[in-house]
Amino acid sequence: MDTLRKNKNPWKLYETEVTHSRFCDPACGVSPPEKLTPEHLQLLRNAFTRQQAEEQTHEERPKGRSVRSRGRNEERGMKLEKFREVMRSVVGPDVEDSWVERFFSEVDISCSGQVRWQQLCSYLLLEFTERERASIPRAALLDKQPLIRLCSHNKREPTVRLVAVSHPPPLRYISVSKGGQISVWSSSLHILKTLGLAGDPTEEVASTRRFRGWTSDAVYMGNVHTVAIATDCRDLHFINVSTGAVFQDAHLFGFRSVPTALCYWHDAQSPEQPSLLLMGDDKGGVHLLWFLNPSKGLFKSPSKTESGPQRIFFPDLGEHSSMVSYRHIPNVHQESITRVMFEPGTNVVMTSSESDNTSVVFMNVTLKQEPYIWTFKQGAKCFDYDASLQLMVTGGCDRAVRLWTRFITSRPVASLLGHRTAVLDVKIYQPVGQILSYSRDAELRVWDISSHQCLKSVALQFPCQQPGRIPEHGNFPFLLLSPPLTEQPLLAVACKDYLAVLSLSERRRGGGGWLTDEGREPGPNIQSGPPLSCALYNPTLRQVATGHEDSSVSLWDVETGRRRLQILNAHGEEGIARMALDSSHRRLVTGARNGTIKVWNLLNGLNLHKLEPVDTSEVTGLTCLHDNQLLAVGWSRRVAQYDVAAAKDLYVRADMSWKSSGVHKSDILAVSQCSPLGVIATGSYDGEVIIWRLETQGPVLRLQRPTQAGAAPPVDGLLFLQHRAGNRKLRNRGVLVSSQAGCLCFWSITGQTHTYGQFYSPEQPGERVLSLSSDQPQNTILVSGDTTGWLQIWDISDYGLDVQHDESPVCERPPLLQRWRAHERAIVSVDVLEVSGRLFVLTASSDGSAGLWTKEGDHVGFFGQEVMWDISEPETYQR
């Protein structure tokens, strides 16, 4: 165990930014780390030590043997048979062989067939570390650029409050500046209308009747479609927003104190029932205004027609007793109230202040129960409460974010430290169990409620920020919106005269990395998910790998359709463009739209290598040669080579020795290799196909489909017919198939005549074929999938073979064996695979589904469907 303690940076191959989360596999029992105890590890270490000693004893030692030679001998590991024997002696004789083999394969990430003690220690250390990391979810704040807009009508004054108005549709935002300027925004943050608060009508000169105070808060009264605005002039302004025209409807003035915080509640199920407007004031008191008949108005209609808004002197509010009732609760706090909330289920008013003695107070409206009072140093500048979680979160000038339970006021559950300036606002984002906090220096932090860890910290870059200066803010910078009000959750942040809108995830996201579905609670049907970009079949592991636009990779059991493994956020937020297998079929290579390439271990889901990108543009083709030399092509228009077999470090440099610079004049879109002929083919956007010789790493032939007029269409796909290429009688015929604008062209890469046949595959004109496949041992069929979701199976056993060199290319179609609608949208990948002696067709589509079909057209099922299939039992197929 000393190695586990000392090895702080275990085996460099394991260093990866992707986090992991493991679940046990019922087919193999519990996962290896769960079955191994510290006593087992000590016995394993002794077994490895004994094996090394035995090998050194039985090995002849020549004279002058160097220390370096002994070091190599000490690094020898155990092979599977010896490892199985040791595990039986350590864990017990009844240990399953499948469990041992799985454990051995997961530790042997280099595919050397041996396991060393150092590898085992590194594997276990990584496993336990990643389990802990995977228990921490990803931040709800998405990695997207925030939408930032200038409130030009604020006149450089901060926005005090931003509210969302849903009626009349569509959604609008209304911002209120400190100086009383009201701006109406569209959902995309474009100003639709502006309005200024009305000034004192007693002023004789109309031109000087402008608002001369400061606003303190605003709230949207949803059932009456009104925005109430409080000011330091000890009044309330009621702005009517029920129509596209925004105007001031009423003015309630003459309060005895300044309202500093507002809250409004109404029964959403019965909007005509009485509603409540709560106000906290600068003297620590709470005011309650009950609007008794909101469907008929807030106040009694004036007896005579007045120009401008209805003005109501607060001492005369009794004249409106049929419409509104008023109550004042004084001295709730010793200082000005900073926030006020209302919990209708228990009739509890919740308020906060920056007082040390009455920081937060929860009191019943009836005052018949003792209030709950939280006291802490410097009080609370802001707080939020979630009734379902029974959780309160506070923030203030001491820069700490505190979590409190509903009924314990003596001490917080946790104090979250990290902000460098006063915390201005906090929100509980309940759908994902996270907290959002914002400080005066424009730093936004995301915290996990369960682990109390900071998941993300973002310094928002507002244009108004100046080096060394803290920007000015209003008292309420946050606005949190969730569906159905918006299509996706949003967080709006106000900083001085700027607004920023940030996107949030709608549900809790895992920490990324790989997940298995085993051990999870049954979930919704996952046969349709994020759009697919590629798919392939692994005959060694009998698994199907699918790559998705949301940067995830899924591995499926081809015999049942069950998902075995999932890699989340494989390339961050970048979609996966292409995938390939290495020659051992135990590693998966993925290429993304930003040019990054990664290598993954298919047995344990670990990121083994990160390959040096040639460019930041999309990877459009990957192919692995027999010696595990990986070739990558893309929009860089060059061929990059990577030595995956010899790589020992996480990062692998690109070998740019191929003579590809300037060869393709347009972006490369496809690549295919032919081992029997020792060549690869690449196709580009300008319709050119270039044949490269592997031995010389240079181009040897250019192929171009003749066109009647205009530019040649792009090459969407390439496929070498390996059986023909390996047959001496057939290798000079049509061995390469290209797809261009739906036309499938058969090419010979030897001799003088290169076009050996062509035909249009889709039934509808103007469509394309994005993927091709064939039964490579015989090359009797050709499978094509088009952009309408239709799949075609062609009989090519005699197609493109008997064409004479002096004849024109064949234009008629080969026999069409089968044709069916496989998907609702474009088919992006097809693959012919053989399982249990039968041929099947794998399809993947941009509609988010991947399906399995028999060669005759029977539908086996969609991967991830609720009911699994048994590939050896046709009666379990969906047909």
CORRAKA-V400694 format. One record per residue. BURIAL is # if it has 9 or more other C-alpha atoms within 8 Angstrom, else .. Layout:
BEGIN
BURIAL + BURIAL
END
This chain:
BEGIN
. + . + . + # + . + . + . + . + . + # + . + # + # + # + . + . + . + # + # + # + # + . + # + # + # + . + . + # + . + # + # + . + # + . + . + # + . + . + . + # + # + # + # + # + # + . + # + # + . + . + . + # + . + . + . + # + . + . + . + . + . + . + . + . + . + . + . + . + . + # + . + . + # + . + . + # + # + # + # + # + . + . + # + # + . + # + # + # + . + # + # + . + . + . + # + . + . + . + # + # + # + # + # + # + # + # + # + # + . + . + . + . + . + # + # + # + # + . + # + # + # + # + # + # + # + # + # + # + . + # + # + . + # + # + # + # + # + # + # + # + # + # + . + . + . + . + . + # + . + . + # + . + . + # + . + . + # + # + # + # + # + # + # + # + # + # + # + # + . + . + # + # + # + # + # + # + # + # + # + # + # + # + # + # + # + # + # + . + . + . + # + . + . + # + # + . + # + . + . + . + . + . + . + . + . + . + . + . + # + # + # + . + # + # + # + # + # + # + # + # + # + . + # + # + # + # + # + # + # + # + # + # + . + # + # + # + # + # + # + # + # + # + . + . + . + # + . + # + # + # + # + # + # + # + . + . + . + # + # + # + # + # + # + # + # + # + # + . + . + . + # + . + # + # + # + # + # + # + # + # + # + # + # + # + # + # + # + # + # + # + # + # + # + # + . + . + # + # + . + . + . + . + . + . + . + . + . + . + # + # + . + # + # + # + . + . + # + . + . + # + . + . + # + # + # + . + . + . + . + . + . + # + # + # + # + # + # + # + # + # + # + # + # + . + . + . + # + # + # + # + # + # + # + # + # + # + # + # + # + # + # + # + # + # + . + . + . + . + . + . + # + # + # + # + # + . + . + # + # + # + # + # + # + # + # + # + . + . + . + # + # + # + # + # + # + # + # + # + # + # + # + # + # + # + # + . + . + . + # + . + . + # + . + . + # + # + . + . + # + . + # + # + # + # + # + # + # + # + # + . + . + # + # + # + # + # + # + # + # + # + . + # + # + # + # + # + # + # + # + . + . + # + . + # + # + # + # + . + . + . + . + . + . + . + # + . + . + . + . + . + # + . + # + # + # + # + # + # + # + # + # + # + . + . + . + # + . + # + # + # + # + # + # + # + # + # + # + # + # + # + # + # + # + # + # + # + . + # + # + # + # + # + # + # + # + # + # + # + # + . + . + . + . + . + . + . + # + # + . + # + # + # + # + # + # + # + # + # + . + . + . + # + # + # + # + # + # + # + # + # + # + # + # + # + # + # + # + # + # + # + # + # + # + # + # + # + # + # + # + # + # + . + . + # + # + # + # + # + # + # + # + # + # + . + # + # + # + # + # + # + # + # + # + # + # + # + # + # + # + # + # + # + . + . + # + # + # + # + # + # + # + # + # + . + . + . + # + # + # + # + # + # + # + # + # + . + . + # + # + # + # + # + # + # + # + # + # + # + # + # + # + # + # + # + . + . + . + . + . + # + . + # + . + # + . + . + . + # + . + # + . + . + # + # + . + # + # + # + # + # + # + # + # + # + # + . + . + # + # + # + # + # + # + # + # + # + # + # + # + # + # + # + # + # + . + . + # + # + # + . + . + # + . + . + . + . + . + . + . + . + . + # + # + # + # + # + # + # + # + # + # + # + # + # + # + # + . + . + . + # + # + # + # + # + # + # + # + # + # + # + # + # + # + # + # + # + # + # + # + . + . + . + . + # + # + # + # + # + # + . + # + # + . + . + . + . + # + # + # + # + # + # + # + # + # + . + . + . + # + # + # + # + # + # + # + # + # + # + # + # + # + # + # + # + # + # + . + . + # + # + # + . + # + . + . + . + . + . + # + # + . + . + # + . + . + # + . + # + # + . + . + # + # + . + # + # + # + # + # + # + # + # + # + . + . + . + . + . + # + # + # + # + # + # + # + # + # + # + # + # + # + # + # + # + . + . + # + # + # + # + # + # + # + # + # + . + . + . + # + # + # + . + . + . + . + # + # + . + .
END
